[in-house]
Structure formats: C-alpha cells, structure tokens
C-alpha cells in the first residue's frame, strides 16, 4: 500500500468561492527585522535608527517593514497551502492598515473571492483570495488579494 503524502497544498477544486481558512501564527523577532533590512538594503531610518524612532518618529517601537510582513505571510501560506499545487503568483493589491512591531504574532485569514479555470492552461485554475494579516491583539496589519495559478486534481499534463 502506498503511503499518503501529507503537506501537499490545496488544489483548485479545494478552493471554491467563499471558502475560509487561517494559517498558524508567527512571532516577528528583532532578528527577523535586522536580517530582512540587511538582505534587501532598506536603510530607511524607521528601520535602522532607534534614536530617530524614539525621539522624532510618530511611530514608536521596533517597526517591521511592510514587505517583510507580507513575505512572512507568504511563507505561512506556502508551507500549508501551496506545496506541489501552486504554479504562479500573478499579481495583487496590498494595503497596510496598522504597523507591525517586533514581538507581534501574526497569522493570515484567507477567504477565496474568485475561482475560475484557466482558458489558456488546461489543468490549471486561477484563484484570488482576500488575505487579512491579523496581529495577536486582533488588529488587522494588512490586507492583500493575490491571484494565483494552481493545479487542478485532474491535470492532463501531470506525471502519473
């Protein structure tokens, strides 16, 4: 008997309009912020100068860059919803609603708002979700609406 593989992502058929789910949480650490700003070279004072934050900024606290928060959320989603079934990220709209700080724990709440079969690619579906990034205190940090190409269960081009 062949063992079932766990951890495979959602297929198109698993994502009807209206389906809702959420990810596990992840705490944003100061080390995460330092690593991110060094990798992408975001040298804006909001992220690199704690004296500026303390004395001159309207925002107080160790601020996480919005792109980093988004990237962490995509990581939370990839590990649980896209393994072997996600084919392409096609675009999105994103709105930052509240700041995220070191020490905040975030998770993603998703709702499928669009699902249709691809006209050009047999065995593929196009799925758009509304993703809310929610902090431990219930505040929404950001909302984004990615459109992704995902695998159908009966993909005619799949290896058997």
C-alpha positions as CSV (number, residue, x, y, z in Angstrom):
1,X,0.0,0.0,0.0
2,X,1.3,3.4,-0.9
3,X,1.6,5.9,1.9
4,X,-0.3,9.2,1.7
5,X,1.9,12.2,1.4
6,X,0.9,14.9,3.8
7,X,1.7,18.6,3.4
8,X,0.5,18.9,-0.2
9,X,-1.2,22.2,-0.8
10,X,-4.8,22.9,-2.0
11,X,-5.9,22.0,-5.5
12,X,-8.2,24.3,-7.5
13,X,-11.1,22.0,-6.5
14,X,-10.4,22.6,-2.8
15,X,-10.8,26.4,-3.2
16,X,-14.4,27.3,-4.0
17,X,-15.5,30.9,-3.7
18,X,-16.4,31.6,0.0
19,X,-14.0,29.0,1.5
20,X,-12.2,30.5,4.5
21,X,-9.2,29.3,6.5
22,X,-6.4,30.7,8.5
23,X,-2.7,29.9,9.0
24,X,-0.7,29.1,12.1
25,X,0.9,32.1,13.7
26,X,4.4,33.5,13.6
27,X,6.1,36.0,16.0
28,X,8.1,38.7,14.3
29,X,11.5,38.9,16.0
30,X,14.0,41.8,16.1
31,X,16.5,39.4,14.4
32,X,14.0,38.9,11.6
33,X,13.8,42.6,11.0
34,X,17.6,43.1,11.1
35,X,18.1,40.2,8.6
36,X,15.4,41.5,6.2
37,X,16.6,45.1,6.1
38,X,20.2,43.9,5.6
39,X,19.2,41.5,2.7
40,X,17.1,44.0,0.8
41,X,19.0,47.0,2.0
42,X,16.1,49.0,3.3
43,X,18.2,51.6,5.1
44,X,15.3,53.9,5.9
45,X,15.7,55.4,9.4
46,X,12.4,54.0,10.5
47,X,14.1,50.6,10.4
48,X,17.7,51.4,11.3
49,X,17.8,54.2,13.8
50,X,16.3,53.5,17.2
51,X,17.0,57.1,18.4
52,X,15.1,58.5,15.5
53,X,12.1,56.2,16.3
54,X,12.3,57.2,20.0
55,X,12.7,60.9,19.6
56,X,11.4,62.0,16.2
57,X,9.0,59.5,14.6
58,X,5.3,59.3,15.1
59,X,5.7,55.5,15.3
60,X,7.2,54.2,18.5
61,X,8.7,50.8,18.7
62,X,10.8,48.4,16.6
63,X,8.9,48.6,13.3
64,X,8.8,45.7,10.8
65,X,8.9,46.8,7.1
66,X,5.6,46.1,5.3
67,X,7.3,44.0,2.6
68,X,8.8,41.8,5.4
69,X,5.4,41.2,7.0
70,X,3.9,40.3,3.6
71,X,6.9,37.9,2.9
72,X,6.4,36.2,6.3
73,X,2.7,35.8,5.5
74,X,3.5,34.2,2.1
75,X,5.8,31.8,4.0
76,X,3.0,30.8,6.3
77,X,0.7,30.2,3.4
78,X,3.3,28.4,1.2
79,X,4.1,25.8,3.8
80,X,0.4,24.9,4.3
81,X,-1.5,25.7,1.1
82,X,0.8,25.7,-2.0
83,X,3.3,22.8,-1.8
84,X,3.2,21.0,-5.2
85,X,0.0,22.7,-6.2
86,X,0.9,26.4,-6.5
87,X,2.2,27.3,-10.0
88,X,2.3,31.1,-10.3
89,X,1.8,34.3,-8.4
90,X,0.1,36.6,-10.9
91,X,-0.5,39.9,-9.0
92,X,-2.2,41.6,-6.1
93,X,-3.3,44.7,-4.4
94,X,-2.0,45.4,-0.9
95,X,-3.0,47.8,1.9
96,X,-1.1,48.3,5.1
97,X,-3.6,49.1,7.8
98,X,-1.6,49.1,11.0
99,X,2.1,48.8,11.9
100,X,3.7,45.5,12.9
101,X,6.4,45.5,15.5
102,X,9.0,43.1,16.8
103,X,7.2,40.9,19.3
104,X,3.9,40.9,17.3
105,X,2.5,37.5,16.4
106,X,0.7,37.4,13.1
107,X,-1.4,34.9,11.2
108,X,-3.2,35.1,7.9
109,X,-7.0,34.7,7.5
110,X,-8.0,33.9,3.9
111,X,-11.2,33.9,2.0
112,X,-11.5,32.7,-1.6
113,X,-13.1,35.6,-3.5
114,X,-12.6,34.4,-7.1
115,X,-12.0,30.9,-8.6
116,X,-12.1,30.0,-12.3
117,X,-10.5,27.6,-14.7
118,X,-7.7,29.0,-16.9
119,X,-8.7,29.4,-20.5
120,X,-5.1,29.1,-21.8
121,X,-3.7,26.4,-19.5
122,X,-5.7,23.1,-19.2
123,X,-5.4,21.6,-15.7
124,X,-4.9,25.0,-14.1
125,X,-7.2,27.2,-12.0
126,X,-7.0,30.9,-11.2
127,X,-7.8,31.6,-7.5
128,X,-7.9,35.0,-5.8
129,X,-8.0,35.3,-2.0
130,X,-8.5,38.2,0.4
131,X,-5.8,37.7,2.9
132,X,-6.0,39.6,6.2
133,X,-2.8,39.7,8.3
134,X,-4.1,39.7,11.9
135,X,-2.0,40.5,15.0
136,X,-2.3,38.9,18.4
137,X,-4.5,41.8,19.6
138,X,-7.0,41.3,16.8
139,X,-5.8,44.4,14.8
140,X,-5.5,43.8,11.0
141,X,-2.0,44.8,10.0
142,X,-2.5,44.5,6.2
143,X,-4.9,43.1,3.6
144,X,-3.9,41.8,0.3
145,X,-5.6,40.0,-2.6
146,X,-3.2,37.7,-4.5
147,X,-4.2,36.0,-7.7
148,X,-2.5,32.6,-8.1
149,X,-2.5,29.8,-10.7
150,X,-3.0,26.5,-9.0
151,X,-3.0,22.9,-10.1
152,X,-6.3,21.0,-10.8
153,X,-6.6,17.4,-9.5
154,X,-7.2,16.1,-13.0
155,X,-4.3,17.9,-14.6
156,X,-3.9,16.4,-18.1
157,X,-0.2,17.3,-18.2
158,X,0.6,15.8,-14.8
159,X,3.1,12.9,-14.5
160,X,1.4,9.7,-13.4
